[in-house]
Amino acid sequence: GNDPTFASSIYDSGNQPDTAGASIGFSGIGTVARYVRVQRNALSNHGDGVISLAEIDVLGSAQFSFANLAASSTATQSSTLSNSANPTADKAIDGIFDPSFGAGSTTHTAVGDTGDGVWWETSLASISDINEIALYNRGDCCPDRLSNFRVSIYDGATEVWGENYFEGSGQAGDIFAIQEDTGGAIATGDRVRIQLIDDHNNADSGANTVLSLREVEIFGTAVPEPSAALLTGLSALALMRRRRS
């Protein structure tokens, strides 16, 4: 499917018998998607409800090719918790996906943060067409720290796109992805911000005032800078128009 929560699926193999053997394959699927899930529909004969896999191969080709723009960006946040794990803003773009906060690769704003809101943001190396924003939540505890938030794309000081998520109730799962599925851009900008709505998490999650992120990926393509020759041509055209007027 294209939904990381698998609320809907594009392809479903249906139930497979437990006599499938050491390996099983599905060929000729012929669909375009991003996420693959293997799921137990019932407990095993031993009642342990466990999935164990030696290997999965997903054969195909990528339909779109986007770089992770966050990897070369510059991250900041509204505040940083004083903690030995040093949960600074750059920990969300370090390429490390360790789910444990103690491993030192998770961000965390200070408790009771006040001022201009509770936020994390990153400035891209250049203005870019953004196709997807993927947020990875903490895996050891406290998933409520990613609830009641707004994701925004800015071009300079202007918010060119923004949506609220889990506003008032609920929280993000392990991975929360926003994507333009046709290969286009959600928006074109040079900065992405995640900010708590009204500076707090949801009441059903404890109503904290903390934003914590394991990792943020921003996929897209940089918008090419106009060439010097093009700029010279445009300047000459503008000069000609002024002379005519």
KOLGU-876482 format. One line per 2 residues: for each residue x, y, z of N, C-alpha, C, O, CB. Coordinates in steps of 0.1 Angstrom, whole numbers, plus 2048, in hexadecimal, padded with zeros to 3 digits. Last residue first. Glycine has a CB too. Layout:
<sites>
X,Y,Z,X,Y,Z,X,Y,Z,X,Y,Z,X,Y,Z  ...
</sites>
This chain:
<sites>
861,A09,716,857,A10,71D,85C,A1F,720,854,A27,725,853,A09,72B  879,A00,70B,86D,A01,703,862,A0A,709,85B,A12,703,867,9F4,6FF
889,9FE,722,88C,A08,717,880,A0A,70E,87E,A16,70A,898,A03,70F  87D,9EA,730,87D,9F7,736,880,A02,72B,87A,A0C,72C,888,9F8,741
881,9D4,71F,874,9D9,721,873,9E7,727,86A,9EE,724,86D,9CF,72B  89D,9D2,720,897,9D6,714,889,9DB,716,885,9E4,70F,897,9CA,70B
8A0,9CB,73B,8A5,9D7,737,89F,9DC,72A,89C,9E8,728,8B5,9D6,735  894,9B1,73B,88E,9BC,743,893,9C9,73F,88B,9D3,73F,891,9B9,752
8A6,9A4,72A,898,9A6,726,891,9B1,72E,88A,9B9,728,891,998,728  8BD,9A5,73A,8BD,9AC,72E,8AF,9AE,728,8AC,9B9,723,8C5,9A4,723
8B4,994,74F,8B8,9A2,752,8B8,9AB,745,8B3,9B6,745,8C6,9A3,759  8B1,97C,742,8A5,983,748,8A8,991,74B,89F,99A,749,8A1,97B,755
8CC,977,73B,8C1,979,730,8B5,980,736,8B0,989,72F,8BD,96C,72B  8D7,974,754,8DC,97F,74B,8D2,982,740,8CF,98D,73D,8E9,97B,745
8C9,95D,75C,8C8,96A,764,8CC,975,75B,8C6,980,75C,8D0,969,771  8D3,94B,749,8C5,94E,74A,8C2,95B,751,8BA,963,74C,8BD,943,750
8EE,94A,751,8EA,94F,743,8DB,953,743,8D8,95D,73C,8ED,944,739  8ED,940,76A,8F2,94E,768,8EE,953,75B,8EA,95F,759,901,94E,76A
8CE,92D,770,8DC,92E,76C,8E0,93D,76A,8D7,946,769,8DF,927,75E  8BB,929,78E,8BC,92E,780,8CB,930,77C,8D2,935,784,8B4,93B,77E
8BE,90A,7A0,8C0,919,79F,8C0,91D,791,8C6,916,788,8CD,91D,7A7  8A5,8F1,7A1,8B2,8F6,79C,8B2,905,79C,8A8,90C,79A,8B3,8F1,78D
899,8E5,7BF,895,8ED,7B4,8A2,8F3,7AE,8A9,8FA,7B5,88A,8F8,7B7  89F,8C4,7CB,8A3,8D3,7CB,89E,8D9,7BE,8A0,8D3,7B4,8B2,8D5,7CE
886,8AD,7D3,890,8B1,7CA,893,8C0,7CB,889,8C8,7CC,88D,8AE,7BB  87E,897,7EE,87B,8A0,7E3,887,8A3,7DB,891,89B,7DB,875,8AD,7E9
877,88F,810,87B,88A,802,876,894,7F8,86B,899,7F8,875,87C,7FF  882,88F,82E,87B,898,825,880,895,817,88B,898,813,87E,8A7,829
880,880,84E,885,87F,840,87C,888,837,870,888,839,885,870,83B  889,880,86F,880,886,865,887,885,858,893,888,856,87E,895,869
888,86D,88D,88E,870,881,884,877,878,878,874,879,894,863,87A  87D,86F,8A7,888,866,8A5,890,86A,898,89C,86A,898,883,858,8A4
872,88B,8BA,873,885,8AD,87F,87C,8AC,88A,87F,8B1,873,88F,8A2  85C,89D,8CF,868,894,8CE,867,88C,8C1,85C,887,8BE,868,88A,8DB
850,8B8,8E1,851,8B2,8D4,85E,8AA,8D3,869,8AF,8D6,851,8BD,8C9  83C,8BE,8FD,848,8B9,8F8,846,8B4,8E9,83D,8AE,8E6,84E,8AE,901
829,8C2,912,82D,8CE,909,83A,8CA,902,843,8D3,902,82E,8DB,912  80E,8AB,917,81B,8B0,919,81E,8BC,910,815,8C0,908,825,8A5,917
7F5,89D,91A,7F5,8AC,919,803,8B1,91C,804,8BB,924,7EA,8B2,921  7F0,882,91A,7F7,888,925,7F8,897,925,7FD,89D,92F,804,882,926
7E0,87A,906,7EE,875,906,7F6,87B,911,802,879,912,7F5,877,8F9  7CA,888,907,7C8,87A,909,7D6,873,909,7D7,867,90C,7BF,874,8FE
7D3,8A2,900,7D0,89F,90E,7CE,890,910,7D2,88B,91B,7C2,8A6,912  7EF,8A3,8EA,7E1,8A1,8EC,7DF,89D,8FB,7E7,897,902,7DC,896,8E3
808,8BD,8F0,804,8B0,8EB,7F5,8AE,8EF,7EF,8B6,8F6,80C,8A4,8F0  80B,8E0,8EA,809,8D5,8F2,805,8C8,8EB,800,8C9,8E0,7FF,8D8,8FD
80A,8F9,8DB,815,8F6,8E4,814,8EA,8ED,81A,8E9,8F7,818,902,8EC  7F6,8FB,8C8,7F4,901,8D5,7FE,8FD,8E0,7FB,8FD,8EC,7E6,8FE,8DA
805,8E0,8B9,7F9,8E9,8B8,7F6,8EE,8C6,7F4,8E6,8D0,7ED,8E3,8B2  827,8DE,8B4,81C,8DA,8BC,811,8E5,8BA,814,8F1,8BB,820,8D8,8CB
836,8DB,893,833,8E3,89F,827,8DE,8A7,81C,8DB,8A0,831,8F2,89B  84E,8D7,87C,844,8D0,883,842,8D7,890,84C,8DA,898,849,8C1,886
858,8E5,85C,856,8E7,86B,84C,8DD,870,841,8DB,86A,853,8F5,86E  870,8EA,843,865,8E2,848,864,8E3,857,86E,8E2,85E,866,8D3,844
87A,8FF,828,87A,8FC,836,86E,8F4,83A,863,8F6,835,87A,909,83F  877,906,80E,884,905,813,885,902,822,890,902,827,88C,911,810
85F,8FA,7F5,864,902,800,872,8FF,804,879,8F7,7FE,85B,901,80C  842,8EF,7E6,850,8F3,7E3,855,8FD,7EE,84E,907,7F0,852,8F9,7D5
82E,8D2,7EE,830,8E1,7ED,83F,8E3,7EA,847,8DA,7EB,82C,8E8,7F9  82B,8B8,7E6,822,8BE,7EF,822,8CD,7EE,818,8D3,7EE,825,8B9,7FE
831,8B1,7C3,835,8B7,7D0,82A,8BB,7D9,81F,8C0,7D4,83E,8C4,7CC  82D,891,7B4,82E,89F,7B4,833,8A4,7C1,838,89D,7C9,821,8A6,7B0
827,876,7B6,835,87A,7B2,837,889,7B1,842,88D,7AE,839,874,7A6  80F,870,7BF,811,86F,7B1,81F,873,7AC,822,873,7A0,807,879,7AA
80E,873,7DB,810,865,7D5,812,865,7C6,817,85B,7C1,804,85D,7D8  81E,885,7F1,816,887,7E5,818,87B,7DC,823,879,7D6,81B,895,7DE
81C,87D,814,821,87B,807,818,87F,7FC,80C,87E,7FD,825,86C,805  826,878,834,81D,881,82C,823,881,81E,82F,884,81D,81C,890,832
828,860,84E,82C,865,841,822,86D,83A,816,86A,83A,831,85A,838  834,854,86B,829,85C,866,82E,863,859,837,86B,85A,823,866,870
83C,838,87D,83F,840,871,833,847,86D,828,841,86B,845,837,865  830,830,895,83E,82F,893,843,838,888,84E,83E,889,842,821,891
815,849,897,81B,83C,899,82A,83C,897,830,846,898,815,832,88F  80A,866,8A8,810,85F,89C,815,852,8A0,819,84F,8AC,81C,868,897
7EA,866,8BA,7F9,869,8B9,7FE,862,8AD,7F8,858,8A8,800,865,8C6  7CB,872,8C8,7D4,869,8C0,7E2,86E,8C0,7E6,878,8C6,7CF,868,8B2
7BC,894,8C6,7BD,886,8CB,7C6,87E,8C2,7C9,881,8B7,7AF,880,8CB  7C2,8AE,8BF,7B8,8AB,8C9,7B8,89D,8CE,7B5,89B,8DA,7AB,8AF,8C4
7CE,8A5,8A1,7CA,8B1,8A8,7BF,8AD,8B2,7B4,8AA,8AE,7C6,8BC,89E  7DE,895,890,7DA,890,89D,7D7,89C,8A6,7DB,89D,8B1,7E6,888,8A3
7EA,8B2,87E,7E8,8A3,87F,7E6,89F,88D,7EC,8A5,896,7F5,89C,879  7E5,8CC,866,7E5,8C8,874,7E3,8B9,874,7DB,8B3,86C,7DA,8CF,87C
7FA,8D9,84C,7EF,8D1,850,7F0,8CD,85E,7FC,8CB,863,7EE,8C4,847  805,8EF,832,805,8EB,840,7F9,8E3,843,7EE,8E6,83E,806,8F7,849
819,903,81C,810,8F7,81E,811,8F4,82D,81B,8F5,833,815,8EB,815  826,91A,81D,820,917,811,817,90B,811,80F,909,808,82B,915,806
82C,934,833,828,926,833,820,923,826,816,928,823,81F,923,83F  848,949,82E,83A,946,82A,837,937,82B,83E,92F,825,837,94B,81C
862,950,831,859,952,83D,84B,94E,83A,842,94F,843,85A,960,841  86D,938,81B,871,943,823,868,944,82F,867,93B,837,86F,950,81A
855,923,819,85E,929,810,861,937,815,85A,940,815,857,92B,801  84D,907,82D,84F,915,82C,858,918,820,861,911,81C,855,91B,838
837,8EF,838,841,8F2,82E,842,901,82C,837,907,829,840,8EA,821  82D,8DF,856,82C,8EA,84D,839,8EA,844,843,8E6,848,82C,8F7,855
818,8CD,86B,824,8CC,862,822,8D7,858,818,8D8,851,825,8BE,85C  80E,8CE,88D,80C,8D3,87F,819,8D2,878,824,8D5,87D,808,8E2,87F
800,8B8,8A6,80B,8C0,8A0,807,8C4,891,7FE,8BE,88B,818,8B8,89F  7F7,8A4,8B9,7F2,8B2,8B9,7FC,8BB,8B2,800,8C5,8B8,7EE,8B6,8C7
815,891,8C0,807,892,8BF,803,8A1,8BE,80B,8A9,8C3,800,88B,8CA  82E,885,8CA,82C,888,8BC,81C,888,8BA,817,87F,8B3,833,87F,8B3
82D,87D,8E4,835,889,8E1,834,88D,8D3,839,898,8CF,844,887,8E5  821,865,8E5,818,870,8E6,820,87D,8E3,81A,888,8E1,812,871,8F4
834,851,8E8,830,855,8DA,827,861,8DA,825,867,8CF,829,849,8D4  844,848,900,83F,856,8FE,83C,85A,8EF,83F,864,8EA,84A,860,902
85F,832,8F6,854,836,8FF,84E,843,8F9,853,848,8EF,858,839,90E  86D,828,8E1,86F,822,8EE,864,826,8F8,860,81E,900,87C,826,8F4
86B,834,8C9,867,826,8CA,867,820,8D7,863,815,8D9,86F,81E,8C1  85E,853,8BC,866,84C,8C5,861,83E,8C6,855,83B,8C5,866,853,8D3
857,856,898,854,858,8A6,85E,850,8AF,864,846,8AB,846,854,8AA  860,865,87C,862,859,883,861,85C,892,868,864,897,870,853,880
851,873,860,854,875,86E,855,868,875,84C,860,874,84A,87F,875  856,87E,83F,854,872,848,859,875,856,865,879,857,85C,865,842
849,88D,824,84F,890,831,84C,884,83A,840,881,83C,849,89E,837  84D,891,800,849,889,80C,850,88E,819,85C,892,818,84C,87A,80A
853,8A4,7ED,84A,899,7EA,845,892,7F6,839,88E,7F7,850,88F,7E0  85C,8C4,7E7,85B,8BA,7F2,850,8B0,7EF,844,8B4,7ED,859,8C1,7FF
872,8D6,7D5,865,8D0,7D4,865,8C4,7DD,86C,8BA,7DC,862,8CB,7C5  885,8F0,7E6,884,8E2,7E0,875,8DF,7DF,86C,8E4,7E6,88A,8D8,7EA
8A0,906,7EC,892,904,7EA,88F,8F7,7E2,896,8F5,7D8,88C,911,7E2  8BB,8F6,7FE,8B6,8FF,7F4,8A7,8FD,7F3,8A1,8F3,7F8,8BD,8FC,7E6
8BF,8E8,816,8CB,8EF,80F,8C6,8F8,804,8CE,902,801,8D4,8E4,80A  8A5,8EF,82E,8AB,8E8,823,8B7,8EF,81D,8B7,8FC,81E,8A1,8E4,819
8A2,8F0,850,8A4,8F9,844,8AB,8F1,83A,8B6,8EC,83C,8AB,906,847  88B,8E2,866,897,8E1,85F,897,8E9,853,88D,8E9,84B,89B,8D3,85C
87C,8E3,888,87C,8E6,879,88A,8E3,874,894,8E3,87B,878,8F4,877  866,8DF,8A2,872,8DA,89C,871,8DE,88D,867,8DC,887,874,8CB,89E
855,8F0,8BE,857,8EC,8B0,865,8E6,8AD,86F,8E8,8B5,855,8F8,8A7  83F,901,8D0,848,8F5,8D1,849,8EF,8C3,840,8EA,8BE,841,8EB,8DB
841,926,8D2,83B,919,8CF,845,90D,8D1,851,910,8D3,836,918,8C1  850,93B,8D9,849,93C,8CC,844,92E,8C8,843,92B,8BC,853,941,8C1
84B,935,8FA,852,93F,8F1,84A,93F,8E4,83E,943,8E4,860,93B,8EE  854,917,90C,84B,923,909,852,92C,900,85E,92A,8FD,848,92A,917
853,8F6,917,859,8FF,90E,84F,90B,90C,843,908,90A,85C,8F8,900  84F,8E1,929,84A,8EE,92C,850,8F9,923,851,905,927,84D,8F2,93A
86E,8D1,922,860,8D0,929,85C,8DE,92C,864,8E6,932,861,8C7,935  87E,8D6,903,87E,8D7,912,870,8D6,917,866,8DB,910,884,8E4,916
87D,8BC,8E9,87D,8CA,8EE,87C,8CA,8FD,878,8C0,903,871,8D2,8E8  891,8A5,8DB,888,8A7,8E6,888,8B5,8EA,893,8BB,8EE,88B,89D,8F2
89C,88C,8C3,89A,899,8C8,891,89A,8D3,889,891,8D6,895,8A2,8BC  8B2,870,8C4,8A5,875,8C4,8A4,883,8C9,8AC,887,8D2,89C,86C,8CD
8CA,862,8C8,8C7,866,8BB,8B8,86B,8B9,8B2,869,8AF,8C9,85B,8B1  8D2,856,8E0,8D7,863,8DD,8D5,867,8CF,8DC,86F,8C9,8E5,863,8DF
8C9,840,8ED,8D4,83E,8E3,8D9,84B,8DD,8E4,84B,8D7,8CF,835,8D7  8B4,846,8FC,8C1,846,903,8CC,844,8F9,8D8,846,8FD,8C1,83B,90D
89E,842,8EB,8A2,850,8EE,8B0,850,8F4,8B8,859,8F1,898,856,8F8  89E,829,8D3,8A0,82C,8E1,8A5,83A,8E3,8AF,83F,8DD,8AA,822,8E7
89D,824,8B8,891,828,8BE,892,82C,8CD,889,832,8D3,887,81D,8BE  8B3,82F,89F,8B2,828,8AC,8A6,82D,8B4,8A5,839,8B6,8BF,82A,8B4
8B9,83A,887,8AB,837,88A,8A9,82F,896,89F,828,898,8A5,82F,87E  8CC,853,879,8CC,848,882,8BE,846,887,8B7,850,88C,8D6,84B,88E
8CE,86A,86A,8CD,85D,863,8CD,851,86C,8CF,846,867,8D8,85C,859  8CB,883,875,8D9,87C,875,8D9,86F,86F,8E4,868,86E,8DD,87B,884
8B6,892,87A,8BA,891,86C,8C8,88B,86B,8CF,88D,862,8BB,89F,866  8B0,894,895,8A5,88F,88C,8AA,88E,87D,8A2,889,875,899,898,88D
8C6,8A0,8A1,8C5,891,8A2,8BA,88B,899,8BA,87F,897,8C2,88E,8B1  8C4,8BB,89E,8CB,8B4,894,8CA,8A5,895,8CD,89D,88B,8D9,8B8,893
8B9,8C3,8B7,8B0,8C3,8AB,8B7,8BA,8A0,8B0,8B4,898,8AE,8D1,8A6  8C4,8AF,8D3,8C4,8BB,8CB,8BC,8B9,8BE,8B9,8AD,8BA,8D2,8C0,8C8
8C5,8A0,8ED,8BB,89E,8E2,8B9,8AA,8DA,8AE,8B0,8D9,8AE,89A,8E8  8DA,893,8FF,8DC,89E,8F6,8D2,89E,8EA,8D7,89E,8DF,8EB,89F,8F1
8D9,880,912,8D7,87B,904,8D9,886,8FA,8DA,884,8EE,8CA,874,902  8D9,88E,929,8E6,888,925,8E5,882,917,8EF,880,910,8EA,87C,92E
8C7,8AC,927,8C7,89E,929,8D4,898,923,8DA,89E,91A,8BB,897,922  8B1,8C5,923,8BF,8C3,929,8BF,8B4,92E,8B9,8B0,938,8C1,8CD,935
8A0,8C8,905,8A0,8C3,912,8AF,8C1,917,8B7,8BC,90F,899,8B5,913  89F,8E6,8F2,8A5,8D9,8F4,8A5,8D4,902,8AA,8DC,90B,8B3,8D8,8ED
889,8F9,8DD,891,8F7,8E9,896,8E9,8E9,892,8E1,8E1,889,8FA,8F6  881,8FA,8C2,87E,905,8CB,885,905,8D8,888,90F,8DE,86F,905,8CE
89C,8F0,8AC,88F,8EE,8B3,88D,8F9,8BD,897,900,8C1,88F,8E0,8B9  8AB,8EA,88B,8AA,8F1,898,89D,8ED,89F,894,8E8,898,8AB,900,895
8C0,8DD,871,8B4,8DB,87A,8B6,8E4,887,8C1,8E6,88C,8B2,8CD,87E  8C7,8DE,850,8CB,8E4,85D,8C0,8E4,867,8B6,8EC,864,8D2,8F1,85C
8CD,8C4,838,8C6,8CF,83D,8CC,8D4,84B,8D5,8CD,850,8B7,8CD,83F  8D4,8AC,82C,8DD,8B7,82A,8D7,8C5,82F,8DB,8CF,82B,8E1,8B9,81C
8BF,89B,833,8CC,897,836,8D7,8A3,835,8E1,8A3,83C,8D1,88C,82E  8A8,8A5,828,8AA,8A8,836,8B9,8A5,83A,8BE,8AB,843,8A1,8A0,83F
8A5,89B,80F,8AA,8A8,810,8AD,8AC,81F,8B5,8B5,821,8A0,8B2,80B  8A9,87E,801,8A6,882,80F,8AC,890,811,8B8,891,815,8AA,878,819
89F,87F,7DF,8A9,87F,7E9,8A3,883,7F6,899,88A,7F7,8B5,888,7E5  88B,86A,7CA,88C,876,7D2,897,874,7DC,899,869,7E2,87F,87A,7D9
87D,85C,7AF,88A,85D,7B6,88C,86A,7BD,88E,875,7B6,895,85B,7AB  862,846,7AA,867,854,7AB,874,853,7B2,876,84A,7BB,85D,85D,7B2
860,82B,7A8,859,833,79E,85F,841,79E,860,847,793,84A,833,7A1  878,811,7AA,873,81E,7B0,86C,826,7A5,872,828,79B,87E,826,7B7
86F,7F0,7A3,877,7FC,7A0,870,808,7A6,864,808,7A7,879,7FD,791  872,7CF,7B2,86B,7D9,7A9,875,7E5,7A6,881,7E3,7A7,85F,7DE,7B0
86E,7B9,7CC,875,7BC,7BF,86C,7C5,7B7,860,7C3,7B6,877,7AE,7B8  876,7B3,7EC,86C,7BB,7E4,872,7BF,7D7,87A,7C9,7D7,866,7C7,7ED
87D,799,800,881,7A0,7F4,875,7A6,7EE,86B,7A0,7EB,889,796,7EA  884,791,821,87A,795,818,880,79C,80C,888,7A5,80F,86F,79E,81F
88F,777,837,892,781,82D,885,784,825,87D,77C,823,89D,77C,824  886,769,84E,894,769,84B,898,774,841,8A2,77A,842,898,75B,845
86F,773,868,873,772,859,882,772,857,889,779,85E,86C,77E,852  855,76E,87D,863,76D,87C,867,76A,86D,862,761,867,869,761,885
83B,778,892,83F,777,884,84F,777,884,855,77F,88B,83A,784,87C  825,769,8AA,832,76E,8A6,834,76E,897,830,764,891,83E,767,8AE
811,75D,8BA,80E,769,8B3,81B,770,8AE,81B,77C,8AE,807,773,8BB  810,746,8CA,81A,750,8CD,818,75D,8C6,81E,767,8CA,828,74B,8CB
801,72F,8C6,7FB,73A,8CD,805,745,8D1,802,74D,8D9,7F5,735,8D9  809,71A,8B7,80F,71B,8C4,80A,726,8CC,80D,728,8D8,81E,71C,8C3
7FD,720,89F,7F9,714,8A6,7FE,713,8B5,7F8,70D,8BD,7FE,707,89F  7FA,744,8A1,7FF,738,89B,7FA,72C,8A3,7F3,72E,8AD,80F,738,89B
7DE,75A,89E,7E9,754,8A6,7ED,747,89F,7E6,740,898,7E5,751,8B4  7D8,76C,880,7D3,764,88B,7E0,75F,893,7EB,75F,88D,7CA,758,887
7E4,77B,86C,7D5,77D,86E,7D0,775,87A,7C4,777,87E,7CE,779,862  802,78C,86B,7FB,780,86F,7EC,784,871,7E9,78E,877,801,77B,87C
810,79D,84E,808,79D,85B,801,790,85E,7FC,789,855,7FD,7A8,859  826,7B1,83E,822,7A3,840,81C,7A2,84E,821,7A7,858,82F,79A,83F
825,7CD,828,823,7C8,836,820,7B9,835,819,7B4,82C,817,7CF,83D  834,7E8,818,831,7DA,817,830,7D5,825,838,7D7,82E,83C,7D1,80F
830,807,807,831,800,813,82D,7F1,811,823,7EE,80A,829,806,81E  82C,811,7EC,838,814,7F4,83B,80B,800,846,807,802,838,822,7F9
822,809,7CA,820,80C,7D8,82D,80E,7DF,838,80D,7D9,818,800,7DF  813,7FE,7AE,81C,808,7B3,818,80B,7C1,80D,80F,7C4,81B,815,7AA
812,7DC,7A2,80C,7E8,7A7,816,7F1,7AD,822,7ED,7AF,801,7E4,7B3  817,7C0,79A,815,7CB,791,80E,7D7,796,806,7DD,78F,80D,7C6,785
819,7A5,7A1,810,7AE,7A9,80D,7BB,7A1,801,7BF,7A0,817,7B3,7B7  828,790,798,81E,796,78F,815,7A0,796,809,7A1,792,816,78C,788
82A,77B,7B5,82F,781,7A8,824,787,7A1,818,784,7A3,837,776,7A0  834,772,7D3,829,777,7CD,82E,77F,7C1,835,789,7C2,820,780,7D6
841,755,7E5,842,761,7DD,835,765,7D7,82C,75D,7D5,84D,75E,7D2  851,745,800,844,747,7F9,846,754,7F1,84C,75E,7F6,838,748,802
863,72B,812,862,738,80B,855,739,803,84F,72F,7FF,86E,73A,801  85E,715,820,869,71D,824,869,72B,81D,86E,734,823,876,716,822
83A,711,820,847,70D,81F,851,717,823,84E,721,82A,84A,709,811  81E,714,824,824,71A,818,833,715,816,838,716,80B,824,729,819
80D,70B,837,815,701,830,81C,706,824,820,6FF,81B,80C,6F5,82C  7FC,71E,840,809,71C,848,811,711,842,81C,70D,848,806,719,857
7EF,731,825,7EF,726,82E,7FD,724,835,807,729,830,7EC,719,826  7E6,754,825,7EF,749,81F,7EF,73E,82A,7F0,740,836,7FD,74E,81C
7CD,76B,81C,7D3,762,826,7DB,757,81F,7D7,751,815,7C8,75C,82F  7D7,785,804,7CE,77C,80B,7D5,773,814,7E1,773,815,7C6,774,800
7E7,798,7FA,7E9,78A,7F5,7DE,781,7FA,7DC,776,7F5,7F7,784,7F9  7DE,7B6,7EE,7DD,7AE,7F9,7DE,79F,7F4,7D6,79B,7EC,7D0,7B0,802
7E5,7D8,7E4,7E6,7CA,7E1,7E5,7C2,7EE,7EB,7C6,7F8,7F3,7C7,7D9  7DE,7EF,7F0,7DD,7EF,7E2,7DD,7E0,7DD,7D6,7DC,7D4,7E8,7F6,7DB
7CC,7F6,80E,7D6,7EF,807,7D3,7EF,7F8,7C8,7EF,7F4,7D8,7E0,80C  7C7,80B,82B,7C2,805,81E,7CE,7FF,817,7DA,803,819,7BB,810,815
7D5,80E,841,7C6,810,843,7C0,80B,836,7B4,807,836,7C3,81F,845  7F1,80C,844,7E9,801,83E,7DA,802,841,7D4,7F8,843,7EF,7F4,842
801,820,84D,7F9,81A,857,7F1,80E,852,7EA,807,859,7F0,824,85E  80D,829,835,815,822,83F,80D,81C,84A,813,812,851,81F,82B,845
7FE,825,816,7FB,82A,824,804,823,82E,802,816,82F,7EC,829,827  802,818,7FF,808,825,800,806,82C,80E,80B,837,810,804,82E,7F5
808,7F4,800,800,800,800,809,80D,800,815,80C,801,7F7,800,80C
</sites>
